[in-house]
Amino acid sequence: MNVLSYQIADGIDIKGFKNSFRAPVHFSDNDEIFYVIDPDKFIYVFKYGVVSFLNYDEIKISEFIQFITPFCKNFSEFKLSEEFEIETGAKEIRFGFNKIEIIKPTTDIFRLIILNVSQSVALDYYSEVTNTLLIETNLQTQYLEKKGRLNISGRSLKKYIGRTLNLKSNIAENLYIFDSPPETWENEDLNRIDIGLKRTFDLQVRFRSIQESLQIIKDNFELFKDIMQYRKSYVLEVIIIILILVEVINLVIEKIM
């Protein structure tokens, strides 16, 4: 069995899509919907732009993505994706490279596996966005080093700060890297699978790396903001001094006259 997960957009309208797509729902909330199409076929849709499939061929996947496109925000043709293999009938739970072996398959186990694969794809997406912001920040720091001034307007700087804060909020809201689903609290096998998958995908390590990069970006932008405020304050002081000098000169001229 193969799990295929795709990052197809910045976000998906879960409520709108749920009202349009008719299929048996195993689990749903405001953030995600898990469909049981057949006993061995599943679709998982997440509001942060990921759709995942178990036992679906490329044609059916393409048809589904075409159907869900109108509910996507900033749909992307060049999709990030991840493939993961599930083997059933094993004597014990084992983890391999892009593979898990399970003893007895259940819908909850499949859902948990697909969830972790989807989180991995989402991390790839957030990592790409973060790296883009980091590159843009580095260009500004290099310019500052060479020229001794910034090459960015106050408006653009505010937009960068807003993008960084929104990205941090989206990651915190959408990724459950440190939180396990409630089902794992009462089921030993589910808990073991969840922990093992998080290690297999290095979810926590990758999550921390993104958070650290975002903190660097935020710190740099805060520094840029302080520099720009200092520059504005300096210009304002110069203007005030010039105005005072002009007033003094006028007084001197009046006395002379």
C-alpha positions as CSV (number, residue, x, y, z in Angstrom):
1,M,0.0,0.0,0.0
2,N,1.3,3.4,-0.9
3,V,0.6,6.8,0.7
4,L,1.0,9.8,-1.6
5,S,0.8,13.3,-0.1
6,Y,0.8,16.6,-2.1
7,Q,1.1,20.2,-1.1
8,I,-1.2,21.8,-3.7
9,A,-2.0,25.2,-2.2
10,D,-1.4,27.7,0.6
11,G,-4.8,26.7,2.0
12,I,-8.0,24.8,1.3
13,D,-11.6,25.8,2.1
14,I,-12.5,22.7,4.2
15,K,-16.1,23.7,4.8
16,G,-16.8,24.5,1.1
17,F,-15.1,21.4,-0.1
18,K,-16.9,19.1,2.4
19,N,-20.3,20.4,1.2
20,S,-19.4,19.6,-2.4
21,F,-17.6,16.3,-2.2
22,R,-19.8,13.4,-1.2
23,A,-18.1,10.4,0.3
24,P,-18.1,8.5,3.6
25,V,-16.4,10.7,6.3
26,H,-14.5,8.9,9.1
27,F,-13.3,12.0,10.8
28,S,-13.7,15.8,10.2
29,D,-13.3,19.1,12.0
30,N,-12.6,22.7,10.9
31,D,-9.0,21.8,9.9
32,E,-9.2,18.4,8.2
33,I,-11.4,15.7,6.6
34,F,-10.6,12.0,6.4
35,Y,-12.6,10.0,3.8
36,V,-13.0,6.3,3.6
37,I,-13.7,5.7,-0.1
38,D,-13.3,1.9,0.1
39,P,-12.1,-0.4,2.9
40,D,-8.5,0.0,1.6
41,K,-8.8,3.5,-0.1
42,F,-8.6,6.7,1.8
43,I,-8.4,10.5,1.1
44,Y,-7.2,13.0,3.7
45,V,-7.6,16.8,3.1
46,F,-6.0,19.5,5.3
47,K,-6.8,23.2,5.4
48,Y,-3.1,24.0,5.2
49,G,-3.1,22.9,1.5
50,V,-2.2,19.2,1.7
51,V,-4.2,16.3,0.2
52,S,-3.1,12.7,0.8
53,F,-4.2,9.4,-0.8
54,L,-3.9,5.7,0.1
55,N,-4.1,3.2,-2.7
56,Y,-4.9,5.7,-5.4
57,D,-3.5,5.7,-9.0
58,E,-2.2,8.8,-10.7
59,I,-5.3,9.2,-12.9
60,K,-7.7,9.2,-9.9
61,I,-5.4,11.5,-8.0
62,S,-5.3,13.9,-10.9
63,E,-9.1,13.9,-11.2
64,F,-9.5,14.6,-7.4
65,I,-7.0,17.5,-7.5
66,Q,-8.8,19.0,-10.4
67,F,-12.1,18.7,-8.4
68,I,-10.6,20.4,-5.3
69,T,-8.8,23.2,-7.2
70,P,-11.7,25.7,-6.9
71,F,-11.5,25.4,-3.1
72,C,-7.7,26.1,-3.0
73,K,-6.0,29.4,-2.1
74,N,-3.0,30.0,-4.4
75,F,-3.1,26.6,-6.1
76,S,0.3,25.4,-7.2
77,E,1.0,23.4,-10.4
78,F,4.4,22.4,-9.1
79,K,3.4,20.3,-6.1
80,L,5.6,19.2,-3.3
81,S,5.0,15.5,-2.6
82,E,6.0,12.6,-0.6
83,E,5.5,8.8,-1.0
84,F,5.4,6.3,1.8
85,E,4.9,2.5,1.8
86,I,2.8,0.5,4.2
87,E,3.3,-3.3,4.5
88,T,0.7,-5.3,6.4
89,G,0.9,-8.8,8.1
90,A,4.2,-8.2,9.8
91,K,5.0,-10.0,13.1
92,E,5.7,-6.7,14.8
93,I,5.7,-3.0,14.0
94,R,8.9,-2.0,12.2
95,F,10.1,1.2,10.6
96,G,12.3,1.5,7.5
97,F,13.3,4.1,5.0
98,N,10.0,5.5,3.7
99,K,8.3,2.4,4.9
100,I,6.4,1.0,7.9
101,E,5.4,-2.6,8.6
102,I,2.3,-3.1,10.7
103,I,0.7,-6.2,12.1
104,K,-3.0,-5.7,11.6
105,P,-4.3,-2.8,9.6
106,T,-7.1,-0.6,11.0
107,T,-8.7,2.7,9.8
108,D,-7.2,4.6,12.7
109,I,-3.7,3.2,12.0
110,F,-4.0,4.2,8.3
111,R,-5.2,7.7,9.3
112,L,-2.3,8.2,11.7
113,I,0.2,7.1,9.1
114,I,-1.3,9.4,6.4
115,L,-1.4,12.3,9.0
116,N,2.4,12.0,9.7
117,V,3.2,11.8,5.9
118,S,1.1,14.9,5.4
119,Q,2.9,16.8,8.2
120,S,6.2,15.9,6.5
121,V,5.1,17.4,3.2
122,A,3.8,20.5,5.0
123,L,7.2,20.9,6.7
124,D,8.8,20.8,3.3
125,Y,6.5,23.6,2.1
126,Y,7.1,25.8,5.2
127,S,10.8,25.1,4.9
128,E,10.8,26.4,1.3
129,V,8.9,29.6,2.2
130,T,11.2,30.2,5.2
131,N,14.3,29.7,3.1
132,T,13.0,32.3,0.6
133,L,12.5,34.8,3.4
134,L,15.9,34.0,4.7
135,I,17.6,34.6,1.4
136,E,15.8,37.9,1.1
137,T,16.9,38.9,4.6
138,N,20.5,37.9,3.8
139,L,20.5,40.1,0.7
140,Q,19.6,43.1,2.9
141,T,22.3,42.3,5.5
142,Q,24.9,42.0,2.7
143,Y,23.9,45.3,1.3
144,L,24.0,46.8,4.8
145,E,27.5,45.4,5.2
146,K,28.8,46.8,1.9
147,K,27.0,50.2,1.7
148,G,26.4,51.0,5.4
149,R,22.7,51.5,4.7
150,L,19.5,49.6,3.9
151,N,18.1,49.0,0.4
152,I,14.5,48.6,1.5
153,S,11.5,51.0,2.1
154,G,9.6,51.1,5.4
155,R,6.5,49.8,3.6
156,S,8.3,46.8,2.2
157,L,9.9,46.1,5.6
158,K,6.5,46.0,7.3
159,K,5.3,43.5,4.7
160,Y,8.3,41.3,5.4
161,I,7.6,41.4,9.1
162,G,4.0,40.6,8.5
163,R,4.8,37.6,6.3
164,T,7.2,36.3,9.0
165,L,4.6,36.6,11.8
166,N,1.9,35.1,9.6
167,L,4.1,32.2,8.7
168,K,5.0,31.5,12.4
169,S,1.3,31.6,13.3
170,N,0.4,29.2,10.4
171,I,3.0,26.7,11.5
172,A,2.0,26.8,15.1
173,E,-1.7,26.5,14.2
174,N,-1.5,23.7,11.5
175,L,1.3,21.4,12.6
176,Y,0.9,18.9,15.4
177,I,4.6,17.9,15.6
178,F,4.7,17.9,19.4
179,D,1.1,16.9,20.0
180,S,-0.2,13.4,19.3
181,P,-3.8,12.7,18.3
182,P,-6.1,11.8,21.2
183,E,-6.5,8.3,19.8
184,T,-2.9,7.5,20.7
185,W,-3.4,8.2,24.4
186,E,-5.4,5.0,24.9
187,N,-3.9,2.7,22.3
188,E,-0.3,1.4,22.7
189,D,0.1,0.4,19.1
190,L,-1.1,3.8,17.8
191,N,1.2,5.6,20.3
192,R,4.2,3.5,19.2
193,I,3.4,4.1,15.5
194,D,3.0,7.9,16.1
195,I,6.4,8.2,17.9
196,G,8.1,6.0,15.3
197,L,6.8,8.0,12.4
198,K,7.8,11.3,13.9
199,R,11.4,9.9,14.3
200,T,11.3,8.4,10.7
201,F,10.4,11.8,9.2
202,D,12.6,13.8,11.6
203,L,9.5,16.0,12.2
204,Q,10.6,17.6,15.4
205,V,14.2,18.3,14.2
206,R,12.9,19.9,11.0
207,F,10.3,21.8,12.9
208,R,12.9,23.3,15.2
209,S,15.1,24.2,12.2
210,I,12.3,26.2,10.6
211,Q,11.5,27.9,13.9
212,E,15.1,28.9,14.4
213,S,15.3,30.3,10.9
214,L,12.1,32.3,11.4
215,Q,13.5,33.7,14.6
216,I,16.7,34.8,12.8
217,I,14.6,36.4,10.1
218,K,12.4,38.2,12.7
219,D,15.5,39.4,14.6
220,N,17.0,40.8,11.5
221,F,13.9,42.6,10.4
222,E,13.5,44.1,13.9
223,L,17.1,45.3,13.6
224,F,16.3,46.8,10.2
225,K,13.3,48.6,11.7
226,D,15.4,50.0,14.5
227,I,18.0,51.3,12.0
228,M,15.2,52.9,9.9
229,Q,13.7,54.6,13.0
230,Y,17.1,55.9,14.0
231,R,17.6,57.3,10.5
232,K,14.2,59.0,10.6
233,S,15.0,60.4,14.1
234,Y,18.4,61.7,12.8
235,V,16.8,63.4,9.8
236,L,14.2,64.9,12.0
237,E,16.8,66.3,14.4
238,V,18.7,67.8,11.4
239,I,15.5,69.5,10.2
240,I,14.8,70.9,13.6
241,I,18.4,72.2,13.9
242,I,18.1,73.8,10.4
243,L,14.8,75.5,11.4
244,I,16.3,76.8,14.6
245,L,19.3,78.2,12.7
246,V,17.0,79.9,10.2
247,E,15.0,81.4,13.0
248,V,18.2,82.7,14.7
249,I,19.5,84.2,11.4
250,N,16.1,85.9,10.9
251,L,16.3,87.4,14.4
252,V,19.9,88.6,13.8
253,I,18.9,90.2,10.5
254,E,15.9,91.9,12.0
255,K,18.1,93.4,14.8
256,I,20.7,94.6,12.3
257,M,18.1,96.2,10.1
